[in-house]
Amino acid sequence: MGSATCERGFAELVIGNSIAVRRLRAMITKVAASDVSVLLAGPSGSGKELVAQAIHAASERQGGAFVAVNSGAIPADLIESELFGHEKGSFTGAHARRTGHFENAHKGTLFLDEIGDMRFDMQVKLLRVLEERVVTRVGSSAAIPVDVRIVSATHRDMDRAIADGGFRQDLYFRLGVVVIHVPSLAERVEDIALLIRHFQKGKRSGAIAHFDEAALARLMQHDWPGNVRELRNVVERAGVLHGGEILGEQDVELLLANASPPLESVDARPAVQPLSLVPASPAPSKDRPIDLRQEIEAIECDRITMALELADGIVSDAARLLTLKRTTLIEKMRKYGVQVAA
């Protein structure tokens, strides 16, 4: 794969321009040129599968299959069949021959996610396959050669898992010929604005929330325990609740807490009533012309003031009363010099 194509692949799969991401891209380039096994270490939600896809896309195996398997999510009694396949009748429910993930990834890349959660007895069988490069389906004695590049991932502290006897050291060395650290989002907060634009790509304008500078600054201060996955959820939540609006710091606080706007004063607010019409001005006459534009602006200003009072100064609530977008209301408030009392 040419370098220009490789860079485009990184841009699509590994978003960001931070130092941490640039280092990650450099590591991907180096390991993609070889065929060694790679272990991706990093917290949950940091995008380890996307890094594995980038390695595959930049390698000589790009024309083969990329097969992703969550090692920790497969039931204990099915993991051997899932990985190595089975023959018809080999166990209850085996109604037909099934090829396993190793065979499906032949000439391609097999991504073993959450490898640290794999059963200890399966670790022995996996090690044998990696050493001998053959698989044996459950219920068969025939050895089937497989040509597979292994990329695995874990969020666990593997040194501790080995010390505690939960993971085989020899398998760790086989899987982690090269170990790549996938940074947490807290290590690359400079990429948040780029990631937000990426998550919003292709959405209609009414389903996109816009973050002002204070909002972005608050996002960059968050510790992001859920990493990039958490940021995606926040962006999607913002689009659902505030599509077409410009969000500030307080809006972001609520989004991060996955909370509704504060309701502590709702019971004390006056019941929302339809906005009454302003008394009509006298009809125009030859002696008394009417400035229609001025009349309309006076009505708008009056209604905006009334809506803000009913909404206790909460601009987003006032915008809903006026059936306006929050950003439109803010523009009109600036136009008429309407301010919310502190």
N, C-alpha and C positions, 0 to 999 in steps of 0.2 A: 504494500500500500504506500503511495507517495506521501511525502510530508504534508503537502497542502490538504490532501484528503484526510490525513490523520488529524490535522489541526481542526478541520471542520467537524470530525467525529467527536473530538474532545469538547468543542464548543457546544455541541448538541447534548452530550452526555454528562460532562463535568462542567457545570456553570460556575463562572467566577473569574476574577482577576487578582485575587488576594495572593500574597506571598505563599500561603499554605497551599492554595490550589495550583499555583505555578509549579511548586515543588512536586505536587502530586502528579501533574501532567508529565513532568520530566521523568518520574519513576515509571509511569505507564509506558512512555516511549521506550525506555530501556528494557523493561521486562517483556514488552510485546515482541521485541526482536528475537527473543529466545523462546524456548519451549518448556522452561522450568516451571515447577509448581509454585504458586504464589498464595500466600496467606494474607488476607486483608483484615487488619485489626482496627477496630473503631467502634464507637458507641452506636446503639440502635438508632435508626433513622438518619444516619449520616450519609447514606447513599452508596453503600458498599456494592450493591448489585449493579449500579450504574458504572462504577469503576471496573467491575468485572466485565461488563459489556464493552467498555472502552478498550480494555486489554484485548478482548477477542476481536473487536472491530479493527484494531491496529495491527493484528498479527497475521501470519501466513495462513491461519486457520479461519479467517473471516468468511470464506465460502462455505464452511461447514456449519453445523448446528450449534447454537448456544442453548444449553439446557440448564435451567436453574432448579435446584432442589433445596427445600428447607429441611435440613437434616433433623431438626428438633421437632418438626410438626408431624412427621410420619409416625403412625402408631408403631409400637415396638414390634408387634407380630407381623408387620408388613414391610419393614424397612429393607430387609434382605431382598424380598421380591421386587420392591420398587427400584432398588439400585441394580440388581443383577438379572431380574426377570424370573419367570417360572414356566414350567411345562404344564400342559393340560392335565388336570387330575392330581397335581402334586400336593394339594391341600384342599380342604373344604372351601368351595367357592371358586376354585381355579377351573373355570369352565372352558378356557381356551389358552393356548400358548400366549405369553406376553413378553415382549422384549423390555429390558430394564433401561434405566437412564444411561448407564455406561454404553450400552449398544446404541442407544438413540443419539448419543453425542460422539459417535465414532467419526474421526477426522475433524472433530470440532472441539468445543470447550464445555466442560462440565463444571458448573458453579455449585459448590456445596455450602450453602448458607448455614449459619449457626452450627458449625462443625463441633464446637465445644460442647454441644448438648447431645452428641451421638452416644448411644449405648456403648459400654466398654467392650462387650463381646463383639459388636459390629465393628469396632475399631480394629480388632485383630483381622477380620475378614477384609476390611478396606485396605489395610496395610499390605496384605497378601496380593490383592489385585494391583495395587500400585507398583509392587515389586516385580510381579510376574507378567503384568499387562494382559491378563486373560480373566474372563469372568466365567462362572459356572451357574447356570440358571437353577433355581430351586426345583428339585425333582429330576435333575439331569446330572450326568457325569462328564458331559462333553465340555471341554475347555474352548471358549470362544475368544479369539484375539481381539483386543480393543486398542485403538490408537486415540487417546483422549488427553487433552491438556486439562489439568486440574487447577481451578482457582477456588479457594475456600475462604470463608469469612467467619469471624466471631466477634462478639462484644465482650467476651469473658477475658479475665486475666489468666492467660494460658500457663504462665509460670506457676501461679498458685494452684491451678487445676492439676498440673503435673505433680506438684509437691503434695497435694492432697490425695493423689492416687486416682483422680477422676479422668485423667487423660494420659494416653501412652506417649512417652517422650519420643520413642522411635517414630511413631506416626507424625508427631509434631514436626520432627526434623524432615520427614519425607514431604509433608504438605507445605512447610515454610522454608523452602530453599531461599526464597526472597519473602521477607515480611514487609508489607507496606502499611504505614499508618494513614488511615482515612480520617482527616480532621473533623472534629465536631464543629457545629455551626458557630459556637462561641469562639472558636479559634479563627474564624473567617467572617466576622460580622460585616466586613467591608463589602461582601458579596450579596448582602441582603437585598439591596435595591435591584440588582441584576436578577436575582432569583425570583423576586416578586414579578418583574416584567415577564420572565419566562413562564411562570405559573398562569399569568393572565393572557398569554398569547392565544389568539384565536377566539377569545370571548367577545361577545357583543359589548358595546360601550356601557350599556345600562347595567351590565353585570360586573363591572369593574369598579372597585373602590380605589380612590387615589389617596396617597399618604403625604401629608405635608412634611416640612423639615423636622418639626418637633416630633411628629409621629414616627418618622424614620429613626430619629435619634433615640426614641424610647425603645423601638424594636432592637436597636443595636446594643442597648443596655441590658436587655433580657438575657437570662442565662441559658435558655433554650434546652431544657432537659430532653425534649423530643427531637431536637436537631432539625434537619431540613424537612422531615415529615411533619413536625409541629408547625413550622413556618407555612408549609403548603396548606395545612388545615386553617391557620389564621387567615391566610389570603382568601381562601374559599369562603370562610365564614364572613369575612368583610364584604365580599361580593354579594352574598345572599342578603345580608342585613343592611348594607350601605351602598348598594350599586349606584354609580353615578355621582357619589358624594365625595367631598374632600374630607379626610379624617384627620383629627388632631391627636394630641398626646392622650387626652382623657378617653377618646374613642378606642385607642389602642389598648389602654389599661383594661377596658371592659372586654375587648376581644381576647386578650391574653388570659383573662380570668374565665373566659367562656361564659360571661354573665350578661344579663339584660341591663339596660340603663337603670340607674338607681331609682327606687320607687318609694324612698322614705317619706317623700312629701306628697305622694299621689293622693292619699286619702284627704289631705287638706286642700287640694286644688279644687277650684270650682268645676262643676260638671261641664264637660265640653258641649257647647251648644253651637248650632249652625250660626255663622257670622251674619248678623242682620245687615240689611241694606242701609247705606248712608241716606239720610233724608235728601230727597231730590232738590236740586237747585231750581229756582224759578225758571220758567221757560224763557228761552232767548227772545228778544224783541229788537226792533230797530233802535230803540234807545238803550237797550241793555244786551250787548253781545256777550256770548259765553266763550271763555277760553277752554275748549274741550280738553286739550292736553293737560292743562293745569288741574282741571276737575278730576281727570283720571288719576293723575299723580297723587292728588290729595286723598282720593279713595284708597289707592294702594298703600300709601303711608299710614293711613288710619287703620286699615285692616292688618298690616304688618305689626303695628304697635299692639293692637288688640290680641292678635294671635300669640305674640310673645308674652303678654300678660297672662293669658290663659295657660300657656305652657311653662309658666314660672321661669321664663328666660332661657329655656332649653331650645336651642335653635332647631335641632332636628325634629322635635315635637311640633314646633310652630310651623315648620315646613310641611308636615303632614296635614295640619289643620288647613293650610292654604293650598294643599295639593300641588306643592312646588317641590322641586329638588332642593336639597339643602344648599347646594352651591348657588342656585338661582336666588334663593332667599338672601344669602350672604351678599350677593352682588347688589340686590335691591336695597338692603340695609345700608350698604356703603353709599349708594346713590342718594338716599334720603337722609343720611346722617343719623340713622337710628342705631342706638347703642343699647346693649343689655346692661341693666343696673347690676353693679357688683354685689 
